[in-house]
Amino acid sequence: MKTLFLLRHAKSSWDAPVTGDHDRPLAPRGEKAATLVGNHLRMHHARVDLVLCSTALRAVETRKRVMAAMGSPFPPVEHERGLYLCGARTLLERLRDAPESAKGLMLIAHNPDLHELAQELTGSGDHDHRRELAEKYPTGACAVLLFETMRWRDLDLGAGRLADFVQPRKLS
């Protein structure tokens, strides 16, 4: 079985003087939200063996706070510019290329790509979580999907069971 954590970066700051969208940092609210999500994942015994993270500053800062709250051991991280606003299909293809040794894989990326991917992968799971996922994928949210497969390359649309949909506003 494989577990996929689809984490949208936390709330970013629009007030920070930056040169472009890629360089926007987290807002104080986003910093708090990322820590809350990390604590929730730790308390629910989430196991992450590999993190694929967009190189956008807000995604990197989200990763750091979530991982710090989850505690050690820290999994390996691959920062990839190609995960930044690339489309759901590109994200799916990247997941399918993940090493089979990773049973728990976390992808930290952006909307609308992440929302679309989560909806396409989800075929079953808790009714309330599925309804909330269909409505909105808020900043800092993390969908936890379980797959009855041994290989990431066999990841199929509709094959995931939505086990959790962690939303920071429900944790605070």
C-alpha positions in Angstrom: 0.0 0.0 0.0 1.2 3.5 -0.8 0.2 6.7 1.1 0.2 10.1 -0.7 0.2 13.4 1.2 -0.9 16.2 -1.1 0.0 19.4 0.7 -0.9 22.9 -0.6 1.5 25.5 0.6 0.3 27.6 3.5 -1.0 31.2 3.3 1.6 33.5 1.7 2.2 37.1 2.2 1.2 39.6 -0.4 2.8 42.4 1.6 6.4 41.3 1.3 8.4 43.2 -1.2 9.4 40.5 -3.7 10.4 40.4 -7.3 7.8 37.8 -8.4 5.2 35.3 -7.4 7.8 32.5 -7.0 9.5 34.5 -4.2 6.5 35.2 -1.9 7.1 34.1 1.7 4.6 32.7 4.1 2.4 35.1 6.0 2.3 34.8 9.9 -1.0 33.0 9.5 0.6 30.6 7.1 3.5 29.9 9.4 1.0 29.0 12.2 -1.1 26.8 9.8 1.9 24.8 8.6 2.9 24.0 12.2 -0.7 23.0 13.0 -0.8 20.6 10.0 2.5 19.1 10.9 1.4 18.5 14.5 -1.8 16.9 13.2 0.2 14.6 10.9 2.6 13.6 13.8 -0.3 12.9 16.1 -1.9 10.6 13.5 1.4 8.8 12.9 2.0 9.9 9.4 5.0 8.3 7.8 6.7 10.2 5.0 9.6 8.6 3.3 10.2 11.3 0.6 9.1 14.9 0.0 8.7 16.4 -3.5 8.5 20.2 -3.0 8.0 23.1 -5.4 10.9 25.6 -5.2 8.5 28.5 -4.6 9.6 30.1 -1.3 6.1 29.7 0.2 6.2 25.9 -0.5 9.7 25.5 0.9 8.8 27.5 4.0 5.7 25.3 4.4 7.7 22.2 4.1 10.2 23.3 6.8 7.5 24.1 9.3 5.4 21.0 8.6 8.5 18.7 8.9 9.7 20.5 12.1 6.3 19.9 13.7 6.3 16.3 12.6 9.7 15.7 14.2 12.6 13.5 13.2 13.6 11.5 11.4 13.3 13.9 8.5 12.7 12.4 5.1 14.8 13.2 2.1 13.5 16.2 0.1 13.7 16.9 -3.6 13.0 20.6 -4.5 11.9 20.9 -8.1 11.1 24.0 -10.1 9.0 21.9 -12.4 6.4 21.4 -9.6 5.6 25.2 -9.7 2.3 25.8 -11.5 2.8 23.0 -13.9 -0.6 21.3 -14.3 -2.2 18.3 -12.6 -0.9 15.9 -15.4 2.7 16.9 -14.8 2.3 16.4 -11.1 0.8 12.9 -11.7 3.6 12.0 -14.0 6.2 13.1 -11.4 4.4 11.0 -8.7 4.6 8.0 -11.0 8.4 8.5 -11.2 8.8 8.3 -7.5 11.1 5.6 -6.1 9.2 2.5 -5.1 11.1 2.4 -1.8 9.0 5.4 -0.6 5.8 4.0 0.9 4.7 7.5 2.1 5.2 10.3 -0.4 4.5 14.0 0.3 4.0 16.4 -2.6 4.0 20.2 -1.8 2.7 22.3 -4.6 0.1 24.8 -5.7 -3.5 25.3 -6.8 -5.3 24.9 -9.1 -3.0 21.9 -10.0 -3.1 20.2 -6.6 -6.8 20.5 -6.2 -7.4 19.1 -9.7 -5.0 16.2 -9.0 -6.5 15.3 -5.6 -10.0 15.2 -7.2 -8.8 13.1 -10.1 -7.0 10.6 -7.8 -9.8 10.3 -5.2 -12.3 7.5 -5.9 -13.5 6.6 -2.4 -13.2 7.7 1.2 -15.0 9.6 3.9 -18.1 11.3 2.5 -17.5 14.6 4.4 -13.9 14.8 3.4 -14.7 14.1 -0.2 -17.4 16.9 -0.1 -15.0 19.3 1.5 -12.3 18.5 -1.1 -14.7 19.0 -3.9 -15.7 22.5 -2.6 -12.2 23.9 -2.0 -8.6 23.1 -1.4 -7.5 25.9 1.0 -4.0 27.0 1.7 -2.2 24.7 4.0 -4.6 21.8 3.5 -3.3 18.3 3.2 -5.2 15.4 1.5 -4.1 12.0 2.6 -4.8 9.3 0.0 -4.2 5.6 0.3 -3.6 3.4 -2.8 -3.8 -0.4 -3.0 -0.7 -0.6 -5.1 2.9 -1.5 -4.6 4.3 0.8 -7.3 4.0 4.5 -7.8 4.1 4.0 -11.6 0.8 2.2 -11.3 -1.0 5.2 -9.7 -4.4 5.4 -11.4 -7.0 8.1 -11.5 -9.9 7.3 -9.1 -7.9 4.6 -7.3 -7.2 6.6 -4.1 -9.1 6.4 -0.9 -9.3 9.8 0.8 -8.4 8.9 4.4 -8.1 12.5 5.7 -8.4 16.1 4.5 -6.6 18.2 7.0 -7.5 21.9 6.9 -5.7 24.4 9.2 -8.8 26.4 10.1 -10.3 23.2 11.6 -7.2 22.6 13.7 -6.9 26.0 15.4 
